[in-house]
Amino acid sequence: MNWTQSLFRLVEPVVPPRFVIKRLLLLIPVLFGVASVVFAILHLAPGDPAIVIAGQRASAEQLEQIRVELGLRRPLWEQYLSFLWDAARFDFGQSYSISRGNSVRSVISDRLPITLELAIYGQAAGILLGLPLGIISAVKQDSLTDHVTRIGALTGISVPIFWSGPLLILLFSTYLDVFPTSGRIKSTLFLPDTWTLLGRELPLTGMITVDTILLGNTEAFLSAAHHLFLPAVVIGVYSTALISRMMRSSMLEVIRQDYIRTARAKGQGAKITLMKHGFRNALIPVVTVIGIQFGTLLGGAVLTETVFGINGMGLTIVDAISASDYPVVQGTVLTFALLFTLVNLFVDITYSYLDPRIQQ
């Protein structure tokens, strides 16, 4: 191989752009289907947006004027096309009730980072704990460690968030008084809206642990981490349990393959064989679980934020449904769908990196 071929292999992308483009195009019908389902459900649901906006004591003339302004008197197909066009531009209008007068886009931009922060920490805990626990359990099959890990994983999968959340609050907040029951930071601490980089004022991310690091505020960071610990544990337990179980079964299947026995027969050490040949191949089905699990964590954030009083996307969609705030419901559901499809795109790209044959 000459130097030009070596250079080409060095700069050649790990994943061909054509593969990524094909996966991106597949996202379009998924998002179109989700948008159509959301439109249909909200139009079939009982309730009148005009009454939500004007109140129960509004006159018939006022209600009719609001319906005309909202376009509710137009034909259904015209409303549907208008909704799709607005959704493509991520323009869902203004909130009816939970944030009256503010655009849905601003509501989502304010509260999405809160949910993403919680989901990322929960997923990170699941990956960092689940993968090694699954590997250890597989390597030490039928040992005491394996049995304890499997029982713990089964318990973590079986316990629902709406039960484990209040239980941890009762134990660590009420009885032991170790962690706060709600909120994101100590009430006496206040953060500015911007941070400075090279003399320029930049907006904060909305993720409070990241923002406190950017601001260099150690006290605020410790307070934010203190408040985030219990919600992250609640949302991360299920992820840890599921990933560890999947990693164990996948690793058990891999270490029984012929190429693993061949590598060991050639004198390669057990740890090197396990990590070099076994781990990468065992990751392929686990990556699927991690991708799907991230979507589950976003859904679990609805319960977790409600239990811990965190004003993120989960609590927002609960309040919006209760108040019949249809634009906010539409915006949050489609945002969740977009995030889930993007995570699945990342899973597909990771697949093709772990096993290039998938690109074919």
Secondary structure, 3 states (H helix, E strand, C coil): CCHHHHHHHHHCCCCCHHHHHHHHHHHHHHHHHHHHHHHHHHHHCCCCHHHHHHCCCCCHHHHHHHHHHHCCCCCHHHHHHHHHHHHHCCCCCECCCCCCCCEHHHHHHHHHHHHHHHHHHHHHHHHHHHHHHHHHHHHCCCCHHHHHHHHHHHHHHHCCHHHHHHHHHHHHHHHCCCCCCCCCCCCCCCCCCEEEECCEEEECCCCHHHHHHHHCCHHHHHHHHHHHHHHHHHHHHHHHHHHHHHHHHHHHHHCCCHHHHHHHHCCCCHHHHHHHHHHHHHHHHHHHHHHHHHHHHHHHHHHHHHHHCCCCHHHHHHHHHHCCCHHHHHHHHHHHHHHHHHHHHHHHHHHHHHCHHHHC
